[in-house]
């Protein structure tokens, strides 16, 4: 890692952070005093992982779905605030640079999904794709795992809710729109900022805000119900944009919107602190103080019911602003429920056993 933790172009994290499960961490320090960014820090490495399971039970009263599936672990988008960073530690990697430059690719995910849906133990219920790391991050353009998983879901009439901040989802509009016509698919687009200067450093390898708005519009025109996620809201950074983001989403045809307040769980805090002081030193102290105030005095808040929306006066102000604006922008619109009653398992004839 660079000895001074300076930004690496195209990355959100500037350093590695210690893995809580490992006694030793690693890095590169140039003893001669010359700080250089090694080429290894620039390249993304893809590790093929053979998944044994792909559908995961979600036990959280803060979330509206019971199941999720993730074709990738780690995310090249490089968002410094990403709550999923600590999950990389379970694989022996750092939640810092490793999270965005070492991506685990589950190429057998569609086959594992098929086996799961074929099992008599599976009781039809909507699944979130992804819920952890973005299923349309850059590597999906080459791998196409998400598309193959959607093909399986369409075959089984398995309902799916999707969330992404990448316009690559439009590649699969044919599948998603067909599923949506049967009440089997909905999409959430993460819309964090329309300020391209902020987006470029906050979410370095994602689609621009304008392209995400256009994505909402194109999905809507194709009959896909779209929900805008204004998340996370970060005080003094994208928080002033709340009305503009809701207006843009509503104008593009979104049926509703939600939000979360940023929180620094586990190893996310040192990554975010470093990023904040590097890119916004003039307001870093203010951001940290306001985020802490909304989470009971600590940026690391895991309390159900509070961790997503926060508490205190500032959180109350954000909540009221969002609620009033949302009521005005989305009057008469509603997010439709996904159907589970159409689920079906393929029927194979005897001849199919030999193919």
C-alpha positions in Angstrom: 0.0 0.0 0.0 1.2 3.6 -0.4 2.9 4.6 2.8 1.0 7.9 3.1 -2.5 6.6 2.1 -2.9 9.0 -0.8 -5.7 8.4 -3.2 -5.3 5.8 -6.0 -7.0 6.8 -9.2 -10.2 4.9 -9.6 -10.3 3.5 -6.1 -12.3 4.6 -3.1 -9.9 3.1 -0.5 -6.4 4.4 -0.3 -5.0 1.7 2.0 -5.5 -1.7 3.3 -7.1 -2.0 6.8 -6.3 -4.8 9.3 -8.5 -7.9 9.0 -10.1 -8.5 12.4 -9.8 -12.3 11.9 -6.0 -12.3 11.0 -3.1 -11.7 13.4 -0.9 -10.3 10.6 -1.6 -7.9 7.8 0.5 -7.0 4.8 1.5 -4.0 2.8 4.4 -2.5 0.8 6.4 0.3 2.4 9.2 1.9 0.4 12.0 2.2 3.1 13.9 4.6 0.9 11.1 7.2 1.5 9.6 7.2 -2.0 5.9 6.6 -2.1 4.8 4.8 -5.2 1.6 3.1 -6.2 2.4 -0.4 -7.3 0.7 -1.6 -10.5 -0.9 -4.4 -8.4 -2.8 -1.6 -6.6 -4.3 -0.5 -9.9 -5.4 -3.8 -11.4 -8.5 -5.7 -10.3 -8.0 -9.4 -9.7 -10.8 -11.9 -10.3 -10.8 -15.1 -8.2 -13.1 -17.9 -9.3 -15.1 -19.2 -6.4 -17.1 -22.5 -6.6 -20.3 -21.7 -4.6 -21.9 -24.4 -2.5 -25.0 -22.3 -1.9 -26.2 -19.0 -3.4 -29.6 -18.1 -1.8 -29.0 -16.7 1.7 -31.5 -16.1 4.5 -31.7 -12.5 5.6 -32.5 -12.0 9.3 -32.9 -8.3 9.7 -36.0 -6.3 10.7 -34.6 -3.3 8.9 -34.8 -5.0 5.5 -37.9 -5.8 3.4 -36.7 -9.0 1.9 -36.1 -12.5 3.4 -33.6 -13.9 0.8 -30.7 -12.6 -1.2 -28.2 -13.9 -3.7 -24.9 -12.5 -4.7 -23.0 -13.6 -7.8 -19.9 -11.6 -6.7 -18.1 -10.9 -3.4 -16.1 -7.7 -3.3 -17.1 -4.8 -5.6 -15.0 -2.8 -8.1 -17.3 0.2 -7.8 -15.1 1.3 -4.9 -17.6 3.2 -2.7 -15.7 4.3 0.4 -18.8 4.1 2.5 -19.9 0.6 1.5 -21.4 -1.4 4.4 -20.4 -4.6 2.6 -16.7 -4.0 3.0 -16.3 -6.0 6.3 -17.7 -9.2 4.6 -14.5 -9.4 2.6 -12.7 -10.2 5.9 -14.5 -13.6 6.0 -12.6 -14.6 2.9 -9.2 -13.6 4.4 -9.0 -10.2 2.6 -8.9 -6.6 3.7 -12.0 -4.4 3.8 -9.8 -1.7 2.3 -8.2 -1.9 -1.2 -8.8 -5.7 -1.3 -12.6 -5.2 -1.3 -12.5 -3.4 -4.6 -9.5 -5.0 -6.3 -10.0 -8.7 -5.4 -13.4 -9.7 -6.7 -14.7 -13.3 -6.1 -16.6 -14.6 -9.1 -19.2 -17.3 -8.6 -19.4 -18.7 -12.1 -21.5 -21.7 -11.0 -24.1 -19.5 -9.3 -26.8 -20.1 -12.0 -26.5 -23.9 -11.6 -26.6 -23.7 -7.8 -29.6 -21.4 -8.0 -31.4 -23.9 -10.3 -30.7 -26.7 -7.8 -32.0 -24.6 -5.0 -35.3 -23.8 -6.8 -35.7 -27.5 -7.9 -35.5 -28.6 -4.2 -38.8 -29.4 -2.6 -37.5 -27.5 0.4 -37.7 -24.2 -1.4 -40.9 -22.3 -0.7 -41.5 -19.6 -3.3 -40.6 -16.1 -2.0 -39.0 -13.0 -3.6 -35.2 -13.0 -3.7 -33.1 -9.8 -3.6 -30.3 -9.7 -6.3 -27.8 -8.7 -4.9 -28.2 -7.0 -1.5 -24.5 -7.2 -0.7 -22.3 -6.2 -3.6 -23.6 -4.9 -7.0 -24.6 -7.6 -9.4 -23.9 -5.2 -12.3 -20.4 -4.2 -11.3 -18.0 -4.0 -14.3 -17.0 -7.7 -14.3 -20.6 -8.6 -15.1 -20.2 -7.2 -18.6 -17.8 -10.1 -19.3 -19.0 -12.8 -17.1 -22.8 -12.5 -17.6 -23.6 -14.4 -14.4 -26.4 -12.1 -13.4 -28.1 -12.5 -16.8 -27.9 -16.3 -16.5 -29.4 -16.2 -13.0 -32.3 -14.1 -14.4 -32.8 -16.7 -17.1 -33.2 -19.3 -14.4 -35.6 -17.1 -12.5 -37.7 -16.5 -15.6 -37.9 -20.2 -16.3 -39.1 -21.0 -12.8 -41.3 -17.9 -12.5 -39.2 -17.0 -9.4 -39.8 -13.4 -8.3 -36.8 -11.2 -8.0 -36.1 -7.7 -6.7 -32.9 -6.1 -8.0 -30.7 -3.2 -6.8 -27.8 -1.6 -8.7 -26.1 1.7 -9.4 -24.9 0.6 -12.8 -26.7 1.3 -16.2 -25.4 -2.1 -17.3 -28.7 -3.5 -16.1 -30.3 -2.2 -19.3 -28.5 -5.0 -21.2 -30.9 -7.4 -19.6 -34.0 -5.3 -20.2 -35.5 -8.1 -22.3 -35.6 -10.5 -19.4 -36.4 -8.0 -16.7 -39.4 -6.5 -18.6 -40.8 -9.9 -19.4 -40.6 -10.9 -15.7 -42.1 -7.5 -14.7 -45.1 -8.1 -17.1 -45.9 -11.1 -14.9 -45.3 -9.3 -11.6 -42.0 -11.1 -11.0 -39.5 -8.3 -11.1 -38.8 -4.9 -9.7 -35.7 -2.7 -9.7 -34.2 -0.3 -7.2 -31.7 2.2 -8.6 -29.2 3.6 -6.1 -29.2 7.4 -6.7 -26.7 9.1 -4.5 -25.8 12.4 -6.2 -26.2 14.4 -9.4 -22.9 16.2 -8.7 -20.4 14.5 -11.0 -17.4 15.9 -9.1 -18.7 14.2 -5.9 -19.7 11.0 -7.7 -16.3 10.6 -9.3 -14.5 10.4 -5.9 -17.3 8.9 -3.8 -18.3 6.1 -6.3 -15.4 6.0 -8.7 -16.4 3.1 -11.0 -20.1 3.5 -11.2 -22.5 5.0 -13.7 -23.0 8.8 -13.5 -26.0 10.2 -11.7 -27.5 11.3 -15.1 -27.1 7.8 -16.5 -28.8 6.3 -13.5 -31.8 8.7 -14.0 -31.9 7.7 -17.7 -31.8 4.1 -16.5 -34.9 4.7 -14.3 -36.6 6.2 -17.3 -35.8 3.4 -19.7 -36.8 0.7 -17.2 -40.1 2.5 -16.5 -40.9 2.8 -20.2 -40.4 -0.9 -20.5 -43.0 -1.5 -17.8 -40.6 -2.3 -15.0 -41.5 -0.8 -11.6 -38.5 1.2 -10.4 -37.7 2.3 -6.8 -35.1 5.0 -6.2 -32.8 4.4 -3.2 -31.3 7.7 -2.1 -28.6 6.0 -0.1 -26.6 6.6 1.8 -27.3 10.1 2.8 -24.1 11.7 4.1 -24.4 15.0 6.0 -22.8 18.0 4.3 -22.0 15.9 1.2 -25.1 14.7 -0.7 -27.6 15.5 2.0 -28.4 18.9 0.5 -29.4 17.1 -2.8 -32.3 15.2 -1.3 -35.1 17.3 -3.0 -33.3 17.3 -6.3 -32.7 13.6 -6.3 -36.3 12.8 -5.4 -37.4 15.2 -8.2 -35.1 13.6 -10.8 -36.3 10.1 -9.8 -40.0 11.1 -9.9 -39.6 12.8 -13.3 -38.0 9.7 -14.7 -41.0 7.6 -13.7 -39.9 5.9 -10.4 -42.9 4.6 -8.4 -41.3 5.5 -5.0 -38.1 6.2 -3.1 -36.4 5.3 0.1 -33.3 6.4 2.0 -30.7 5.3 4.6 -28.3 7.3 6.7 -24.6 6.5 6.3 -23.1 4.4 9.0 -19.5 3.1 9.5 -19.8 -0.5 10.6 -16.5 -2.2 11.5 -13.7 -1.7 9.1 -15.7 0.8 7.0 -14.8 3.6 9.5 -11.0 3.8 8.9 -11.6 3.5 5.1 -14.2 6.3 5.1 -12.3 8.5 7.6 -9.2 8.4 5.3 -11.3 9.1 2.2 -13.1 11.9 3.9 -10.0 13.7 5.2 -8.3 13.3 1.8 -11.1 14.6 -0.4 -13.1 16.9 1.9 -10.7 18.1 4.7 -12.7 21.3 5.1 -15.8 19.5 6.3 -14.5 16.2 7.6 -15.0 17.1 11.2 -18.5 18.3 10.6 -19.5 15.1 8.7 -18.0 12.9 11.4 -19.7 14.8 14.2 -23.1 14.8 12.5 -23.0 11.1 11.5 -21.9 10.2 15.1 -24.8 12.3 16.5 -27.3 10.3 14.4 -26.0 7.0 15.7 -25.9 7.4 19.5 -22.5 9.0 19.5 -20.7 6.3 17.5 -20.3 6.1 13.7 -20.4 2.3 14.1 -24.1 1.6 14.9 -25.6 -1.9 14.6 -28.8 -1.2 16.5 -31.8 -2.4 14.6 -34.3 0.3 14.0 -31.7 3.0 14.3 -28.8 2.0 12.2 -30.6 2.7 8.9 -32.4 6.0 9.7 -30.5 7.4 12.7 -31.8 9.4 15.6 -31.6 12.9 17.1 -32.4 16.3 15.7 -30.4 16.1 12.4 -31.9 12.6 11.6 -35.3 14.0 12.4 -34.7 17.0 10.0 -33.6 14.6 7.2 -36.6 12.3 7.8 -39.1 15.2 7.6 -37.5 16.7 4.5 -37.6 13.3 2.8 -41.1 12.5 3.8 -42.6 15.9 2.8 -40.8 15.9 -0.6 -41.6 12.3 -1.3 -45.3 12.9 -0.6 -45.3 15.8 -3.1 -43.3 14.0 -5.8 -44.8 10.5 -5.7 -48.4 11.2 -4.9 -50.6 8.4 -6.3 -47.7 6.1 -6.9 -47.0 2.8 -5.2 -44.5 0.0 -5.4 -46.3 -3.2 -6.4 -45.8 -6.5 -4.5 -44.0 -9.3 -6.4 -46.0 -12.5 -7.1 -44.9 -15.8 -5.8 -48.0 -17.8 -6.9 -46.7 -18.3 -10.4 -43.7 -20.3 -9.3 -43.3 -23.5 -11.3 -40.6 -26.2 -11.6 -39.8 -27.4 -15.1 -41.3 -30.8 -16.0 -38.9 -33.1 -17.8 -40.0 -36.0 -19.9 -38.2 -39.4 -20.0 -36.3 -38.5 -23.1 -34.8 -35.5 -21.3 -33.0 -37.8 -18.9 -30.7 -38.9 -21.8 -29.9 -35.4 -23.0 
